[in-house]
Amino acid sequence: MKFVHIADMHFDIPFTSLNSKEDLGEKRRLEQRNALKKVIEYIKKNNVEYLFIAGDLYEHDYVRKSTIDYISKLFDEIPRTKIFITPGNHDPYIKNSYYDTYEFGENVYIFRNSRIEKYEDENVNIFGMAFTEFFMEESPLDKITLPLSTKPNILVAHCDLNGGKDKEGFSYNPVLETKLKSLKFDYVALGHIHKNNLENTNNIYYPGSTIALGFDELGEHGMIVGEISKDKVNIDFIRLDDRKFEEIELKVDEFYSKEDLIDRILNLRLDDMDLYKLILIGNRNFEINVRELLRVISRENILKIKDCTKINYDLEELAKQNNLKGIFIKEVLNMYNKGLCTEEEFQKAIEIGLEAM
């Protein structure tokens, strides 16, 4: 049997990190739609029997009915494909959610319970569960035993593999990989982590987010496609996102004015489709104003600049001087050593003070 495995589409997410460029968030929402259309076209072309959607298909707080209508109409284009959705922490199965109220087609099966459900099909046994709140403290997988079967057993789950609590103390269906491995599913279709793990050797896979949502999701994004029989699985990864988020480190040591730096940035060889974050490193010879750089640079796909440089001064030698500069540096160093300012504040004070002198 053939299958497609996607997760973490996050339809109608606000894309607040992209608001620095006009209309880019709206473009990415259209690209989300296009990515799902590509999934459906692949399924039609290759006669795929099963589509597994492992959670966070949409953003509960932001999704519009028109978007759900769009999704449903695409699902209707593949009536022979059985679609299994396991709601995640961003699209939980809760009262008055679209999973609860919307009439999807007959080929769509949505897991509705936080306990494990089993769907028996003629070709395969499919197990799944739903987030019924915006978090899940304990995994129901700790209470499951697989029956002996001549058919492949597949798990579709939105979970935090080997995860724990987040900064606010919440958990999101944490499960140990060793536990999943011991259950001996023939394939485990996971969602929640936005980076794929195609190197996994236990048939336990995250496809990653279907399209990248920000600079913490670098590289290619798409779907897992595969073919499965009892005790045999073959998978491949197909890119769906036409854009990539990329980071570029740029050393500033050789530049002696902001004009030199701007000229270098404007002459970087960048892919027009990709979105970039520049990380400035090294020892700077002039003050760098990131906001000013972004305003001056006319390259639409450079969204962020992060200044990780340090001032190019020998502070120990300058502090030995018996003049105003030496006194100033000794005073600022004394404040920093007493913990009265952060390293960033210390660096900035030195830079502004010395330039003023």
N, C-alpha and C positions, 0 to 999 in steps of 0.2 A: 504494500500500500504506500502511496505517495502522500507527503504532508508538507505544509508550510508552517513555520513557527515564527511569530512576531510578538513583540511586547513593547510596552512603554511608549505608545504613540503620543499620549497626552494631548489629544485634540483640544483646541481652543485655549491652550496655555497662554498667558499674557505676553511671554517673551520680554519681560521688563528689562533684561540685560541688553536687549538690542535697541532700546529706545533712543540711543544716542544718534542713530541714523533714521531719518524719516521714512516711514512706511516699511521698514525692514521686518518688523514684527508681523505685519499683515502678509508680507511676502512669504514668510516662513509658515504661516498658517495655511496659505494656499499650497505650499510645498508639502505640508503634511497630507493634504488631500490627494495630491498627485502621487505621493508615496503609496498610499493605500490603493489607489487606482492601479499602480504598477503591480501590486500584490495580486489583485483580482485578475488582471490581464495575464499574469504568469500562470495562475491557477487554471484559467480557461484554456490557455495554449497547451498546457502540459497535463490536462485531465487529472488534476490533483484532487484526491478524495477527502482530505481533512485539512482544516485550517485551525491552528491552535493560537489563541490570543491570550497571553499570560499576564493580563492585568494592566491597569492604567491606560486603557484605550482612550479615555477622555478625562478632562479635569472637571470634577463634580461641581466646583464652585463657579466655573466660568462657561461650561459648555452650553451651546445654544441648540434649540430644537432643530433648527435648520441643518446643523452639523450632524445630529443624530439621523435626520432624514437622509442626508447624503450618504452616511455610512450604511444605513439600511438598504438604500437603493443599490449600492454596490454589492451588498450581500445577496440581494435578489438576482443579480446577474450570474451567480454561480449556484443554482438551486440543487445541483447534484453533489456539491461539496458540503460536508457537514462541518459546521463552525462551532467550536467550543471556546467559551469565554469564561475566564476566572477573574472576577472583579478584584482589584487591588486596593491599596490604601488611598489612592487619589480618585478612584471611581468605585467606592464600595457599594455593595448591594444593601441599600438602606431604604426605608420607607419613603416613597415619592421620588426616588431616583429614577432615571430613565430605564435602568434595568428592571425596576419594579413596575413601571407604568406603561412603557412603550411596547407596542406589538411588533416585534421583529418577525421575520419570515420563519417558516417551518423548519428550515435548515439550520437555524441558530439555537444552540443550547447554552444556557447561562447557568453556571453553578450558583446556587442561592444560599448555601449554608456554610457556616464556619467549620463544620465537621466534614470529614471526607465523604464525598458522594462517588458512586460508581455508575458509569454508563456502559452497558453491555451492548456492543455492536456485533454484527456478524463477522467482522474482520479483526476486531480489537476490543480490549477493555480499557476504558478511559476513566481515570480518577481525577478528581479536582475538588476545590474548596473555594469559598469566597471570603473576602474581607466583608464583614457586616458592620464594621466600625472603621474609623480612620487609622486604626492600629490593630495589631494582634499580638498579645503578650506571649502566648504559648502556641506552639505548632501542634495541630491535630495529627501530624505525621507520626508523633510519638506513640499513637494509639492504633496504628494500622498494621495489619498482617496481610500480605498478598496471598490469595488463593492460588493453588496450582492451576495452570491453564495452558492450553495448546496455542492460545492466541497471544499476541504481544500485549503487555501491560504498559500503559502510558500514563504518566502523571503530568497534569497541567497545574502549575502553582505559581502564585506571586509570593515570593519569600526572600528572606535575607539569609543567604547561604553563609554559614559560619559567622553570622552577625550577632550583635548584641543590642544594647539600648543606644538611642541617639542622645544628643546633647540635652534634650528636654526630658529624657528618661523614658521615652516610648520605644517599643519594639515592634517589628513588622514581620511577624511570622518567622522567627529565627529557627533555623534547622541546621544541624551538623551534616556536613557532606558525608561523613562516615556512616551516619544513620541512613541517609538516602541510599548510599551504596549498598548497605546491608539489606535493604528492601528488595533489591534486584529488579527494579523496573527496567524494561527494555529501552525506554527513552523517558527522560525527564525534561519537560518544556517549562523553563522558568522565566519569570519576569521580576523586575524591581531594580536590579543593577543595570546601569545604562551602558556598560562596557561588555562586549561579548567575551566569552571564554572558550573559544573554539579549540584551544589546546587541551581541553579536558578529555580524559581517557575513560571516564566512568559513564558516558552517555547522559551526563547531567549538564545541560547547556542553558546559558543566557545568550539570546541573540543581540542584546544591547538595545538601546532606544532606536526606533525605526528611522528617525532623523535626529541629528544632533541638536540639543537644546541650548548649548552654551559652551564656553571654553573649558569646562571640566569634562567635556565629552569629545575629545580630539579624535581625528582619524575617520575611517569609513564607517558608515552605519547602514543597516539594511535588515535582511531576513535570513533565517536558516531554512533551507529546503532539504528534504530527505526522502529516503525510501526505507521502509522497515518491514522485516519479517521476523518470525520468532528467532531470537538469538543473533540477529544480524541487522545492523543499522549502517547506512551510508548517508553522510550529510555534506552539504556545501553551503557556502555563504554567498549571497548575492547582494551587491550594493544597491540601495534604493535612493539614498540621499545624494543629489547632484552637487551639494556643497560639502565642504569640510571646514571645521574650525581648526585653525593651526596657530601655533606659537612660534615666534622667531626671536632668537636672542641676537642682540646687536651690541657689539663692543663700542664704547664711546671714547676710548683712550686716545685715538688718533684725531679726534675732532677738537678744534680750539674755538669754535663759535657755534651758536645755535643754527646759523645759516648753513654751516658745513653739515651738521646733523640732518637738517631738513632736506638738503640736497641729496644726501645718502638715502634717506627714507623714500624720497620721491623716485629714486632710481632702482629700488628693490624690484626684483623680478617676482611678481606675484601672479597667481592664477586668478583671473577675473571672477570666477564663480566662488572661490573660497573666501572665508572670513578670517581676519588675522588679529592676533594680539602681539604687539611688540614688547619685548622685555629688554630694557636697556641695562647693560652690565658694564663693569669696569670702573676705572677712575675718571671722573669727569673734570674738565678744565674750565667749566662755566656753569652757571645756574641753569637747571632744566625745569621748565614749567610745562607739565604734561598737558594741562588744559589748553594752553596756548599752542602747543604742538598739534594737538588734535584739530584745533580750529584752523590752523594754517594749512595743514596737509590736506590736499584735495583728492585723496584716494578713498573712495567710498567703502572699500572692503577692509580698511584698517579701522577696527572698532575700538580698540583699547591700547593704551600704552602704559606700561608699568615701569617705574623708575627704581631700579635696584642698584644704582651706581653709588659710588662713594667719592667724596671730594679728593682731588689730587694734591694734597698738601702733606708735607712732613711736619706733623704737629709737634713732635718731640724737639726738632731743631728750632722751629719757630718759637716754642715756649721758652727756649733758652735766651732769646733775644731780650736785651734790656731796653725795650721800647714799648710803645702802646700796643703793638701786635702781640708781643710776648706776654704782657700783663693780661690782655684780653683772653688769650688762649688759656693761660693758667687759671683764670677765674672760671671760664666755661668748663674746663676739664675738672676742676674742683666740684662744680655743681653736678656734673655727670657722674663722677665717682661716688658722690653722696646719694645718688639715686634721685636727684631732684628733677631730672629730665630723662626722656627716652633717648635711645641712640639716634632715632630719626630727628628729634628736636635738637640734639647736640650737633649733628652734622649740619642741619639747616642754620643753626645759630653761627657756627664757625664760618660757613660759606657766606652768609649775608654780611657778617661782621667784617671779614677780611676783604670782601669785594668793596665794601663801603670805605675801607681805609686805603 
